[in-house]
Amino acid sequence: MRRRLLASFFLFALGLVVALEVPLGLSLARNDRATAMSDVQRDASSLAVLVAGSLNGDAGSGLQLVISQFARADSAVVAVISSGHVLASAGRGAVEELREGRTKAITRSAASGHVSGEEGSNDSDDDFLYVALPVAITAQGSSGVVSSAHRSDVVLLVAESATALHVRIRNHWIALSLFGVGVLAVAAALGTILARSLTRPLEHIESAVAAVGAGRLSERAPIGRGPAELNALGGTVNEMADRLEELVHTQRAFLADASHQLRTPLTALRLRLENLEDSLDPEQRADLTPALAETDRLSRIVDGLLTLARAEGGVRPTRQAIDVAASLRDRAEAWSALAEERQVSLACETTAVEPQDRDLSAFACAGHLEQILDNLLANAIEATPSTGHVLLRAVRGVDVIEVHVTDDGPGMSSADRTRAFDRFWRREGAPSGGTGLGLAIVAQLARMSGGTAWLDASPSGGIDAVVRLEALDG
């Protein structure tokens, strides 16, 4: 947003500078040209008086001297009659100037009695200001330079260099350009200050929202540092954060109370049922055993709900680098006794794309991968028949690490694998005693660690439970 505001302000200033300076520059250039042309015409008029005197008097030979004295190194002067005969000339390329198309045009115009002036030349290296005017002479005089029949057709052509004019015009444009650059620099500085004054409160609000989203519920957006609209937005965000903090604290208090209030009576209930076992006859004991099993199942459901509620409690632990291979070996060793008791083969293997360059380290919340593996291994060992196999495997990709828990169980259909992460969902024919919360806990813990979890079919027809985490560069 800051870039857009700054770009808009800069483009507006640029358009304003162009709209003001271009007409001003063109106007200055026109004035400089008009002034330069007026100076040349004034000089040419003064010279025409002298030329007329030379032609009207008896000193016709003095015409060349007059013209030579007037001409400078960067100018050309030519006295010519309408037939094209040159009476006198002086200066750089004086006679060649008569061959220019525009020079001929203004000379013909002057011969008809009009004063003509023009800037420019067909040669880019020979840029002059041209003035041609008729010379007023009479028929008296015995100079013999021009016959009386042609004296009224004498034209004086004066061409002076336009270099100084162009330098002045260029200097005007340079000055205007430098002024425009200065104005744009000031506009950019003011635009930056203005953009920051508008976007800084938004950045503070964004930081506060990000902090609340990351679990720092006490974070608040500062109020009173920007426009009224942004202050109102910050106030709304703070009210939302207050309400969210209140709700999360209420939930945490409920979890603490539930943990104590539910576990205590469940433990007391189980103890009472166990104490009744010795006083019951065999038929009554048969009814007591399912009651004890349901009590155990209820305890596991309570534990699962509390674990899931804590995972969704609004606080996101900081992710850190963990050694996936070490976690896999640790959990495989912890579950090996149960696997051996069930006569299930439990193996662990780790592979990487480039074992010599990369290790199996990933970003995850501390302890989450171990909880995920415990839930997946419990399901896999329970689903695998005797003499079956459970494989715990980690594979390193380019920027991810996938953890696979594969079993030889009966497997699931594609629809069942999709629903398996729903709370309390259990497939038809599943062994009794489960809570239907294990995979829901796995999915939530994986999300909190920045990863994903899903179920695939294993090559043996069982389940391949996959957890993908972000790999640590290395």
C-alpha positions in Angstrom: 0.0 0.0 0.0 2.9 2.4 0.8 4.3 1.9 -2.6 1.0 2.6 -4.3 0.5 5.8 -2.3 4.0 7.0 -3.0 3.7 6.1 -6.7 0.4 8.0 -7.0 1.8 11.1 -5.3 5.0 11.0 -7.4 3.0 10.6 -10.7 0.7 13.5 -9.7 3.8 15.7 -9.0 5.4 14.6 -12.2 2.3 15.4 -14.2 2.1 18.8 -12.5 5.7 19.6 -13.3 5.4 18.6 -16.9 2.1 20.5 -17.3 3.8 23.7 -15.9 7.4 23.5 -17.2 6.8 22.4 -20.8 4.6 25.4 -21.7 7.0 27.6 -19.8 10.0 26.2 -21.6 8.3 26.6 -25.0 7.3 30.2 -24.2 10.9 31.1 -23.1 12.2 29.5 -26.3 9.8 31.6 -28.4 10.7 34.7 -26.6 14.5 34.1 -27.1 13.9 33.4 -30.8 11.8 36.5 -31.2 14.5 38.6 -29.4 17.3 37.2 -31.5 15.5 37.7 -34.7 14.6 41.3 -33.8 18.3 42.0 -33.1 19.3 40.6 -36.5 16.6 42.6 -38.2 17.8 45.8 -36.4 21.4 45.2 -37.5 20.3 44.4 -41.0 18.3 47.6 -41.2 21.3 49.6 -40.1 23.5 47.9 -42.7 20.9 48.5 -45.4 21.2 52.2 -44.8 24.9 52.1 -45.4 24.5 49.8 -48.4 22.0 52.2 -49.9 24.4 55.1 -49.3 27.1 53.2 -51.1 24.9 52.4 -54.1 23.4 55.9 -54.3 26.7 57.7 -54.0 29.6 57.9 -56.3 31.7 55.5 -54.1 30.2 52.3 -55.4 33.4 50.5 -54.8 32.9 51.1 -51.1 30.0 48.5 -51.1 32.3 45.6 -50.5 34.2 47.5 -47.8 31.0 48.3 -45.9 29.8 44.7 -46.1 33.2 43.3 -45.1 33.4 45.6 -42.1 29.9 44.4 -40.9 30.4 40.7 -41.4 31.8 38.6 -38.6 33.4 35.2 -38.5 30.1 33.5 -37.5 27.9 35.5 -40.0 27.4 36.0 -43.7 26.3 39.2 -45.6 25.3 39.2 -49.3 24.1 42.1 -51.5 22.4 40.6 -54.5 20.0 41.7 -57.3 16.9 39.8 -58.2 18.5 38.2 -61.2 20.9 36.5 -58.8 23.9 38.6 -59.5 26.0 39.1 -56.4 27.1 42.7 -55.9 29.1 42.1 -52.8 29.5 39.4 -50.1 31.5 38.7 -47.0 31.5 36.1 -44.2 31.6 32.3 -43.8 30.0 30.7 -46.9 28.2 33.9 -47.9 27.7 32.9 -51.6 26.8 29.3 -50.7 23.9 30.6 -48.5 22.2 31.9 -51.6 21.9 28.3 -52.9 19.7 27.2 -49.9 16.1 26.7 -50.8 14.8 28.8 -47.9 17.4 31.5 -48.5 16.1 31.8 -52.1 12.5 32.0 -50.8 13.1 34.9 -48.4 15.3 36.7 -51.0 12.5 36.6 -53.5 10.1 37.8 -50.8 12.4 40.8 -50.0 12.7 41.6 -53.7 9.0 42.2 -53.8 9.3 44.7 -51.0 8.8 42.6 -47.8 11.2 42.1 -45.0 11.7 38.4 -44.4 13.3 36.5 -41.6 13.7 32.8 -40.7 15.7 30.5 -38.4 17.3 27.3 -39.5 19.2 25.7 -42.4 19.0 22.4 -44.2 22.5 21.7 -43.0 22.5 20.6 -39.4 26.0 22.0 -39.0 25.1 25.4 -40.4 22.3 26.9 -38.3 21.7 30.6 -39.0 19.2 33.3 -38.4 18.3 34.8 -41.8 17.0 38.3 -42.6 16.5 39.6 -46.1 15.3 43.1 -46.9 15.1 45.4 -49.9 17.7 48.2 -50.2 16.1 51.6 -50.8 18.3 53.3 -53.5 17.7 56.1 -56.1 18.7 56.5 -59.7 21.2 59.2 -59.0 24.8 58.5 -58.7 27.5 57.6 -61.2 29.0 54.7 -59.4 28.1 52.3 -62.2 27.8 49.5 -59.8 24.2 48.9 -60.6 22.3 50.3 -63.5 19.3 52.5 -62.8 17.0 49.8 -64.2 18.0 47.3 -61.4 18.7 49.5 -58.4 15.3 48.9 -57.0 15.8 45.1 -57.1 18.8 45.1 -54.7 18.3 42.8 -51.7 20.5 42.6 -48.6 20.7 39.1 -47.0 22.2 38.9 -43.5 22.7 35.4 -41.9 24.0 35.3 -38.3 24.8 32.2 -36.3 22.1 30.9 -34.0 24.5 29.0 -31.7 24.2 31.5 -28.9 20.4 31.4 -29.2 20.4 27.6 -29.0 22.7 27.7 -26.0 20.3 30.1 -24.2 17.3 27.8 -25.0 19.2 24.7 -23.9 20.2 26.4 -20.6 16.6 27.3 -20.0 15.6 23.7 -20.5 18.4 22.5 -18.3 17.4 24.9 -15.5 13.8 23.9 -15.8 14.8 20.2 -15.7 16.9 20.7 -12.6 14.1 22.6 -11.0 11.7 19.8 -11.9 14.0 17.2 -10.5 14.2 19.2 -7.3 10.4 19.5 -7.1 10.1 15.7 -7.7 12.7 15.0 -5.0 10.8 17.2 -2.5 7.5 15.6 -3.6 9.0 12.1 -3.2 10.2 13.0 0.3 6.8 14.5 1.3 5.0 11.5 -0.3 7.2 9.1 1.7 6.4 10.9 4.9 2.7 11.0 4.1 2.6 7.3 3.0 4.4 6.3 6.2 2.0 8.3 8.3 -0.9 6.4 6.7 0.6 2.9 6.5 2.5 2.8 9.9 -0.8 2.5 11.9 -1.8 -0.3 9.5 1.5 -2.0 10.1 1.0 -1.8 13.8 -2.5 -3.3 13.4 -1.2 -6.0 11.2 1.5 -6.9 13.7 -1.0 -7.0 16.5 -3.3 -9.3 14.5 -0.4 -11.6 13.6 0.7 -11.7 17.2 -2.8 -12.6 18.3 -3.0 -15.2 15.6 0.3 -16.7 16.8 -1.2 -17.1 20.3 0.1 -13.9 22.0 -3.3 -12.9 23.1 -2.2 -10.0 25.2 -0.9 -8.1 22.2 -2.8 -4.9 21.3 -2.7 -2.4 18.4 -1.6 1.1 19.4 -4.4 3.8 19.2 -4.0 7.5 18.5 -1.1 7.4 16.1 -3.0 7.8 12.8 -6.2 8.9 11.1 -9.5 8.5 12.9 -10.5 5.7 10.5 -7.4 3.7 11.3 -7.8 4.4 15.0 -11.3 3.0 14.8 -10.0 -0.1 13.0 -7.4 -0.6 15.7 -10.0 -0.2 18.4 -12.1 -2.9 16.7 -9.1 -5.2 16.5 -8.4 -4.7 20.2 -12.0 -5.4 21.1 -11.8 -8.6 19.1 -8.5 -9.5 20.8 -10.0 -8.8 24.3 -13.0 -11.1 23.5 -10.8 -13.8 22.1 -8.5 -13.7 25.1 -11.5 -13.9 27.4 -12.8 -16.9 25.5 -9.5 -18.7 25.4 -8.9 -18.1 29.1 -12.4 -19.4 29.8 -11.6 -22.5 27.7 -8.4 -23.1 29.6 -10.1 -22.7 32.9 -12.7 -25.3 31.7 -9.9 -27.7 30.7 -8.3 -27.4 34.1 -11.6 -27.9 35.9 -12.7 -30.8 33.6 -9.4 -32.5 34.0 -9.9 -32.6 37.8 -13.7 -33.0 37.9 -13.9 -35.8 35.4 -10.8 -37.9 36.2 -11.5 -38.0 39.9 -15.0 -39.5 39.8 -13.9 -41.9 37.0 -11.1 -43.1 39.1 -13.4 -43.5 42.1 -15.9 -45.3 39.9 -13.3 -47.8 38.7 -12.1 -48.4 42.3 -15.7 -49.1 43.4 -16.2 -51.5 40.6 -13.0 -53.4 41.3 -13.9 -53.6 45.0 -17.2 -55.2 44.0 -15.5 -58.0 42.1 -14.7 -60.1 45.1 -18.2 -60.0 46.5 -19.9 -61.0 43.3 -20.8 -64.5 42.0 -19.4 -65.6 38.6 -22.5 -64.6 36.7 -22.4 -61.1 38.2 -18.7 -60.9 37.5 -19.5 -61.4 33.8 -21.5 -58.2 33.9 -18.8 -56.4 35.8 -16.1 -56.9 33.2 -17.8 -54.9 30.4 -18.5 -52.2 33.0 -14.8 -51.9 33.8 -14.0 -51.9 30.0 -16.4 -49.0 29.4 -15.0 -47.1 32.4 -11.5 -47.5 30.8 -12.9 -46.4 27.5 -14.6 -43.3 29.1 -11.2 -42.4 30.7 -9.5 -42.7 27.3 -12.2 -40.5 25.7 -11.7 -37.9 28.4 -8.0 -37.9 28.0 -8.3 -37.6 24.2 -10.7 -34.7 24.4 -8.5 -32.9 26.8 -5.5 -33.5 24.5 -7.4 -32.3 21.5 -8.8 -29.2 23.4 -5.3 -28.3 24.5 -4.1 -28.5 20.9 -6.9 -26.2 19.8 -6.5 -23.9 22.8 -5.3 -20.9 20.8 -1.7 -21.1 21.8 0.7 -22.1 19.0 4.1 -23.3 20.4 7.1 -22.1 18.5 8.4 -24.5 15.9 12.0 -25.6 16.2 14.4 -28.0 14.5 13.9 -31.6 15.4 15.7 -34.8 14.5 13.1 -36.9 12.8 15.3 -40.0 12.6 16.0 -39.9 16.3 12.3 -39.5 17.1 11.4 -42.4 14.9 14.0 -44.7 16.5 12.9 -43.6 20.0 9.2 -44.4 19.4 10.0 -47.6 17.6 11.9 -48.7 20.7 9.1 -47.6 23.0 6.5 -49.6 21.1 8.6 -52.7 20.4 7.5 -54.4 23.6 3.8 -54.2 22.6 4.5 -55.2 19.1 6.4 -58.2 20.3 3.6 -59.1 22.6 1.1 -58.9 19.6 3.6 -60.9 17.5 3.9 -58.0 15.1 7.2 -57.1 13.4 8.0 -53.4 14.0 10.8 -52.0 11.8 12.2 -48.5 11.4 14.1 -47.1 8.4 15.2 -43.7 7.2 16.2 -42.6 3.7 17.1 -39.3 2.1 17.5 -37.9 -1.4 21.1 -37.0 -0.7 22.2 -38.7 2.4 25.7 -37.4 2.2 24.5 -33.8 2.1 21.3 -33.7 4.1 20.0 -35.0 7.4 16.5 -35.8 8.5 15.8 -32.6 10.4 12.4 -30.8 10.2 10.5 -27.9 11.7 7.9 -28.9 14.2 6.6 -28.1 17.7 8.5 -29.8 20.4 6.9 -33.1 21.4 4.3 -33.1 18.6 5.9 -35.6 16.4 6.3 -38.1 19.3 2.5 -37.7 20.1 1.7 -38.2 16.4 3.8 -41.3 16.2 2.3 -42.7 19.4 -1.3 -42.4 18.0 -0.3 -43.8 14.5 1.7 -46.7 16.0 -1.2 -47.6 18.4 -3.6 -47.8 15.5 -1.2 -49.7 13.2 -0.2 -52.3 15.8 -3.9 -52.8 16.8 -4.9 -53.3 13.1 -2.1 -55.6 12.1 -2.7 -59.4 12.6 -0.1 -61.7 14.2 3.0 -62.2 12.1 2.2 -59.0 10.3 4.5 -56.1 9.7 4.5 -52.4 10.8 7.0 -50.2 9.1 8.1 -46.8 10.5 9.8 -44.9 7.7 11.0 -41.3 7.0 11.8 -40.0 3.5 13.6 -36.8 2.8 12.5 -34.8 -0.3 13.7 -31.5 -1.7 12.2 -29.3 1.0 9.9 -31.7 3.0 10.2 -34.8 5.1 7.5 -37.4 5.0 6.9 -39.8 7.9 5.1 -43.1 7.0 3.6 -45.6 9.3 2.6 -48.6 7.2 0.7 -51.7 8.4 -0.6 -55.0 7.1 -4.1 -54.5 8.4 -7.4 -54.8 6.6 -7.1 -51.3 5.2 -9.9 -48.8 4.4 -11.8 -47.6 1.4 -11.0 -44.2 -0.1 -14.1 -42.7 1.5 -13.3 -44.1 4.9 -9.7 -42.8 4.7 -11.1 -39.3 4.1 -13.5 -39.5 7.1 -10.9 -41.1 9.4 -9.8 -37.7 10.7 -13.3 -36.8 11.9 -13.8 -36.8 15.7 -15.4 -39.9 17.1 -15.6 -41.5 13.7 -14.9 -45.2 13.6 -15.2 -47.5 10.7 -17.7 -50.3 10.7 -16.2 -53.5 12.2 -13.4 -51.7 14.1 -12.2 -53.3 17.3 -14.0 -52.2 20.4 -12.3 -49.9 22.9 -11.3 -47.1 20.6 -12.3 -43.5 21.1 -12.3 -42.2 17.5 -10.1 -39.3 18.5 -6.6 -40.5 17.7 -6.4 -39.4 14.0 -8.2 -36.1 14.8 -5.4 -35.4 17.3 -2.8 -36.4 14.7 -4.3 -34.0 12.2 -4.4 -31.1 14.7 -0.9 -31.6 15.9 0.4 -31.8 12.3 -1.3 -28.5 11.4 0.2 -26.8 14.5 3.6 -27.9 13.4 3.1 -26.5 9.9 2.5 -29.9 8.3 -0.3 -32.1 7.0 -1.5 -35.6 7.6 -3.4 -38.1 5.4 -4.0 -41.8 4.8 -3.0 -43.8 1.8 -3.4 -47.5 0.9 -0.2 -49.5 1.6 1.2 -52.0 -0.9 0.0 -54.9 1.3 -3.6 -53.6 1.4 -3.3 -52.0 4.8 -2.9 -48.3 5.7 0.0 -46.0 5.0 -0.4 -43.1 7.4 1.6 -40.1 6.1 2.7 -36.9 8.0 4.5 -34.3 5.9 6.7 -31.6 7.7 8.8 -28.8 6.4 12.4 -29.9 6.1 15.3 -28.0 7.7 17.8 -26.8 5.0 21.0 -28.6 5.3 
